[in-house]
Every structure is written in structure tokens, then in C-alpha cells.
Amino acid sequence: MSSFALAYERFGEPGEVLQKVPIQPERTLKNSQVLVKYIASPINPADINTIQGVYPLKPASFPAIGGNEGVAEVLRIGPNVKSIQVGDKVIPAPAATGTWTTHRVLTEKDFIVLDKNVDPLFAAQITVNPGTAYRMLQDFVKLQEGDSVIQNGGNSAVGVYAIQLAKLWNIKTINVIRDRPDVDELRQYLKSLGADYVLTEEEIRKKEVMDEILSKVGKPKLALNCVGGQCATDCVRHLADGGTMVTYGGMSKKPVVLPTGSFIFKDHRFVGFWMTRWSKANQTSPKRIKMLSELSQLNSEKKLIIPKTIQVKLDDYKEVFETIQKGFSNSKYVFTFE
Ligand SMILES: NC(=O)c1ccc[n+]([C@@H]2O[C@H](COP(=O)([O-])OP(=O)(O)OC[C@H]3O[C@@H](n4cnc5c(N)ncnc54)[C@H](OP(=O)(O)O)[C@@H]3O)[C@@H](O)[C@H]2O)c1
């Protein structure tokens, strides 16, 4: 069995510090150990930030294997394993176990078993992005059917899941994206997923454009912010009185600057959300299992589809990270293993 992983021994840019290295998973499994073969593992912005050393999640030691989520098939189990069988499809329960690897040995409690029929490309991405969209739409504001939400990073993986879940729950979405040469194609794509409005960062600054939209869907009670900087401030300007902005990312690398009147006159709430913290507190809680099974079910019914996904090989990692760093890719890159 040839086994390889993308590992790093120091923090830095992924293209520079990652190396494809041979690994040797244990041959004889003890007690509750489980040997899995990874099928697919995505590359999320947080994985890149972790390797750069600027993310709160740090590897326990070096060398560390990159990747935080993925789906794997169980190849062998130790003598005391009760809840997992050979052939099961599993995802890692804790964060940062290292998923850019062909094989991994962890213990029984480190895996959650999914339905065998789940689409592997969806399962590989289930723990971070769809869950983040789900929790942010559910946990901060009691949204009623017909309410509206504004979000920036509308074409991010989280944004794409938020659009689809909101549509299923009859909530209107105003989605902000960065301008680009093929902007109309992107608008069409997001609308095909259920987006009500797709606007560029420049367009949400135009009073006449926003007045027209808000007269139809009302002011949003919830804003989801993964960009920060000017775009976050512009989204806040349209938030309903008493509304909440949930910040969950900072893709522009600029701080969130808030109008003073938001606090005093509009009673806006500003909170943050980190899926890693939520998942740690709910590792195998009924709430988490229910969410994962609901999301899988929606995916199997084709009501919740994955963002545009490009499957790549471990061998091509240097070019892949170079492309991702340039932005505007509209796609999620996923390592797939044979
Ligand atoms: N807090 C949490 O628990 C949690 C969970 C999941 C994700 N996140 C965060 O959410 C964000 C999106 O994650 P994802 O996996 O959905 O990302 P993704 O699919 O890789 O998409 C990245 C998004 O960021 C936008 N972007 C990149 N650079 C930008 C810039 N300089 N200014 C404005 N927008 C920019 C991209 O737009 P273009 O197409 O225009 O490049 C795209 O919409 C990341 O910050 C990630 O860390 C947080």
C-alpha cells in the first residue's frame, strides 16, 4: 500500500512549505484504532491560514499534515471497535486531524459515520461550509418566511450554501460579490441556485438600486460577513433596526468598521461565529448529528448542491495553491485520491 500526505514542518505559504511525503500507517491496529483511506479532501481558506500560521487552529506538532475536513472509507478496524465497520464512509469528528493524505489511522471516537450513499464530494465538505451557513441562518436571528438576509462573499462556498438553505426556508437573499469580467455569468449561476438579488460591491452603494430592492423584500434582519472592510460597512447600512451582523471571515484582510449610529440609533448587534468552536462543543451532540443528516438528506434529494468543484491531485498542489491565491476562481478545489 503506497501512502502519501501533504505535510509541512514550518509555517509559510502552502506552495513553499508543503511537501508530498511518503507515510506509513500502522500495519497492526490496536484496540479502537481505525485505518481509513481518504476519498476526497477540500482546500478551504482556513487550511491555508493554518499553514501560514495565522489561524487560531495550530498543529499539535511538526511535521503536520494539512487539511481539516474530508471523507474517507474504512479499510480496517482494531479489535475493540464497535460502531464502525469496514467499508463505512466516515468524516473526522475533531478539527485539524490532517486530511490531505491517502491514509490515516485515528481512533473510533475520531470519526462520524455517514450514510454510505452520500455523494463523496459533498461529504468531503460537509463539516465546515454547509454547517456554517446552516448555523448562521438558524442560531442568531429568528427568521420568518419572507424575511431577508444580506451577505457578502455571495459566491463563496458558505455563501452558495446560505443561498440554497435560505431558498428552501423561504428567506430572501441579497448577495454581494466582487465585480469581474464575467460578472453576469456569476449572477446567473447564483440566481439558478435561488439567489434573489446578486449585486456587486459597487452596486450596493447606489441608493436608488438598494431602495428599489428593499422596497420589495424589506430591510434584512441578518447580515453575514466574510469579507470585512468597506463591503462589511456597506452591508450594515442596509440592516434593519435591531438587526444582527454575523462576521465569520475576513477575506479582504481589512478590519470591520462600524457606523456609530448603528449602535446608538439602530440597535444593531455584531457577533462572530466560528464553526470549529461550535463543532468542538458539539462534537457528537444530537444537534450536530441532526444537522449533518439533514444536510446529507437535502444533498441526496438534489436540493442542496455543492459549489463548483475542481478535483485535483496531491501531485499538482503547487499550481493549485498558486491559482487559489489569485482569487476570482468561483470554485472549491478538492483533492481526490484513487
Ligand atoms: N467562521 C467559520 O466558522 C467559517 C467557516 C467556513 C468558512 N469561513 C470563512 O469564510 C470565508 C469563505 O470561506 P469559503 O470556504 O466559503 O471560501 P471560498 O469558497 O474559497 O470563497 C472565498 C470567497 O472570498 C472572496 N474573496 C477572496 N478574496 C477577497 C477579497 N480580497 N475581498 C473580497 N472578497 C474576497 C471570494 O470572492 P472572489 O470570487 O471575488 O475571489 C469568494 O467569495 C473564509 O474567510 C473562511 O475562512 C469561516
The ligand as an SDF file (V2000), in Angstrom:
LIG
                    3D

 48 52  0  0  0  0  0  0  0  0999 V2000
  -16.0530   31.1600   10.9360 N   0  0  0  0  0  0  0  0  0  0  0  0
  -16.2400   29.9600   10.4350 C   0  0  0  0  0  0  0  0  0  0  0  0
  -16.6030   29.0170   11.1050 O   0  0  0  0  0  0  0  0  0  0  0  0
  -16.0090   29.7500    8.9720 C   0  0  0  0  0  0  0  0  0  0  0  0
  -16.4400   28.5740    8.3430 C   0  0  0  0  0  0  0  0  0  0  0  0
  -16.2630   28.4620    6.9530 C   0  0  0  0  0  0  0  0  0  0  0  0
  -15.6390   29.4900    6.2580 C   0  0  0  0  0  0  0  0  0  0  0  0
  -15.2060   30.5720    6.9450 N   0  0  0  0  0  0  0  0  0  0  0  0
  -14.5650   31.7110    6.2660 C   0  0  0  0  0  0  0  0  0  0  0  0
  -15.4600   32.1580    5.2790 O   0  0  0  0  0  0  0  0  0  0  0  0
  -14.7450   32.6910    4.1950 C   0  0  0  0  0  0  0  0  0  0  0  0
  -15.2040   31.9690    2.9470 C   0  0  0  0  0  0  0  0  0  0  0  0
  -14.8480   30.6020    3.0350 O   0  0  0  0  0  0  0  0  0  0  0  0
  -15.2170   29.5780    1.8640 P   0  0  0  0  0  0  0  0  0  0  0  0
  -14.6310   28.2640    2.1190 O   0  0  0  0  0  0  0  0  0  0  0  0
  -16.6660   29.6950    1.6220 O   0  0  0  0  0  0  0  0  0  0  0  0
  -14.3850   30.3060    0.7060 O   0  0  0  0  0  0  0  0  0  0  0  0
  -14.2290   30.0850   -0.8340 P   0  0  0  0  0  0  0  0  0  0  0  0
  -15.2810   29.2080   -1.3670 O   0  0  0  0  0  0  0  0  0  0  0  0
  -12.7950   29.7670   -1.0960 O   0  0  0  0  0  0  0  0  0  0  0  0
  -14.5250   31.5820   -1.3560 O   0  0  0  0  0  0  0  0  0  0  0  0
  -13.7390   32.6670   -0.9940 C   0  0  0  0  0  0  0  0  0  0  0  0
  -14.6140   33.9150   -1.0920 C   0  0  0  0  0  0  0  0  0  0  0  0
  -13.8890   35.0460   -0.6360 O   0  0  0  0  0  0  0  0  0  0  0  0
  -13.9380   36.0590   -1.6440 C   0  0  0  0  0  0  0  0  0  0  0  0
  -12.7160   36.8560   -1.5860 N   0  0  0  0  0  0  0  0  0  0  0  0
  -11.4550   36.4260   -1.7140 C   0  0  0  0  0  0  0  0  0  0  0  0
  -10.6010   37.4540   -1.5550 N   0  0  0  0  0  0  0  0  0  0  0  0
  -11.3720   38.5610   -1.3560 C   0  0  0  0  0  0  0  0  0  0  0  0
  -11.0970   39.9370   -1.1510 C   0  0  0  0  0  0  0  0  0  0  0  0
   -9.8480   40.4000   -1.1110 N   0  0  0  0  0  0  0  0  0  0  0  0
  -12.1390   40.7830   -0.9710 N   0  0  0  0  0  0  0  0  0  0  0  0
  -13.4110   40.3250   -1.0110 C   0  0  0  0  0  0  0  0  0  0  0  0
  -13.7350   39.0390   -1.1940 N   0  0  0  0  0  0  0  0  0  0  0  0
  -12.7250   38.1730   -1.3740 C   0  0  0  0  0  0  0  0  0  0  0  0
  -14.0650   35.2860   -2.9390 C   0  0  0  0  0  0  0  0  0  0  0  0
  -14.5470   36.1210   -3.9320 O   0  0  0  0  0  0  0  0  0  0  0  0
  -13.8970   36.1610   -5.4160 P   0  0  0  0  0  0  0  0  0  0  0  0
  -14.5930   35.0580   -6.1860 O   0  0  0  0  0  0  0  0  0  0  0  0
  -14.2570   37.5180   -5.8530 O   0  0  0  0  0  0  0  0  0  0  0  0
  -12.4190   35.9010   -5.2830 O   0  0  0  0  0  0  0  0  0  0  0  0
  -15.0700   34.2110   -2.5130 C   0  0  0  0  0  0  0  0  0  0  0  0
  -16.3660   34.7500   -2.4620 O   0  0  0  0  0  0  0  0  0  0  0  0
  -13.2680   32.4980    4.5410 C   0  0  0  0  0  0  0  0  0  0  0  0
  -12.8090   33.6650    5.1630 O   0  0  0  0  0  0  0  0  0  0  0  0
  -13.2930   31.3610    5.5380 C   0  0  0  0  0  0  0  0  0  0  0  0
  -12.1880   31.3520    6.3910 O   0  0  0  0  0  0  0  0  0  0  0  0
  -15.3850   30.7340    8.2570 C   0  0  0  0  0  0  0  0  0  0  0  0
  1  2  1  0
  2  3  2  0
  2  4  1  0
  4  5  1  0
  4 48  2  0
  5  6  2  0
  6  7  1  0
  7  8  2  0
  8  9  1  0
  8 48  1  0
  9 10  1  0
  9 46  1  0
 10 11  1  0
 11 12  1  0
 11 44  1  0
 12 13  1  0
 13 14  1  0
 14 15  2  0
 14 16  1  0
 14 17  1  0
 17 18  1  0
 18 19  2  0
 18 20  1  0
 18 21  1  0
 21 22  1  0
 22 23  1  0
 23 24  1  0
 23 42  1  0
 24 25  1  0
 25 26  1  0
 25 36  1  0
 26 27  1  0
 26 35  1  0
 27 28  2  0
 28 29  1  0
 29 30  1  0
 29 35  2  0
 30 31  1  0
 30 32  2  0
 32 33  1  0
 33 34  2  0
 34 35  1  0
 36 37  1  0
 36 42  1  0
 37 38  1  0
 38 39  2  0
 38 40  1  0
 38 41  1  0
 42 43  1  0
 44 45  1  0
 44 46  1  0
 46 47  1  0
M  CHG  2   8   1  16  -1
M  END
$$$$
